């Protein structure tokens, strides 16, 4: 998506402690991490929260928010949204299984 001015993730040479996967880490606290990117088309944030339920159980919640700035940002979001509704739960299921 770089040809369109959309960032594809953290810079490849970014230190591992400043990112989780491909996403830049914005802030981190006990049981909570905020990831995200800003560009001229859209800004997005991913909030990952892990709550300890006791007895060795945890609850994981993922929330996203996107602010679009123009037509390309809105179009991109419209195209990827159906895939995210499938991919995110599948990714969480894999994390929870391991």
Beta strands, then each sheet from edge to edge (+ up, - down):
strand 1: 19-20
strand 2: 23-29
strand 3: 32-38
strand 4: 42-54
strand 5: 57-68
sheet 1: 1+ 2- 3+ 4- 5+
end
